[in-house]
Amino acid sequence: MQPRFVGRLALADLVTVANAALGFGAVAAATLSPALAARLILLGAIADGLDGVLARHYGSSAAGEFLDSLADVATFAVAPAMLVFVVASDAWGVALDGSTAAALGLPALFVAIAVLRLGLYTAEDVGDATTDGVQTTLAATLLAAGFLAGVTTPTILLAATGVFCYLMVAPVSYPDLWARDALVLGGLQALAVLLPDTFGGVFPRALLAAALAYLVLAPRFYWR
């Protein structure tokens, strides 16, 4: 007897659940190699974009949008939070003091806000050309690309994590990327994954710059 989901999932859904597996891989890798965890997060971002392309061209299932948000919790909420926590705890150690509270509390808050944002997106913004608040994929990409680009100071990573906690639920509309721009960003993500140290880390730095430009400029200057 076949499992009940056989024949009910689309190709895009399979990429989505693979994204969730990448999220777990990033969480596990963070304790061994934060750089590998960052690369897996970016690989998950590529999968996240690919499942959208497949859904538009070949269709999705009724469960697609829910699977997408569930996978995003693993890859773009828990994984980047774990990355930041590991970097901070490795630098500061673990003790009952304020630094440990910040190292644990801010990533935990990031996960909570990301889950809230993903739930709101699934309920209200799926299918729209814009979404309110910074996308979890963008926040995770910035943290991962920043780490690979050399931003490894725990204080800076924790501060960025705290800022994203607000921005993910801020009343600011972000337009979806045009296909051509999403392709460029995906190409930079792929190069940052495959060649993070080539030419002095130029590809993670280029990805970081592009993602920051979208973060700051898109609400006012990016038109669809």
Secondary structure, DSSP 8 states (H G I E B T S, - for coil): ---TTTTT--HHHHHHHHHHHHHHHHHHHHTT-HHHHHHHHHHHHHHHHHHHHHHHHH---TTHHHHHHHHHHIIIIIHHHHHHHHHHHHHH---SSHHHHHHHHHHHHHHHHHHHHHHHIIIIITT-SEEES--HHHHHHHHHHHHHTT---HHHHHHHHHHHHHHTTSS-EEE---HHHHHHHHHHHHHHHH-TTGGGTHHHHHHHHHHHHHHHHHHHH---
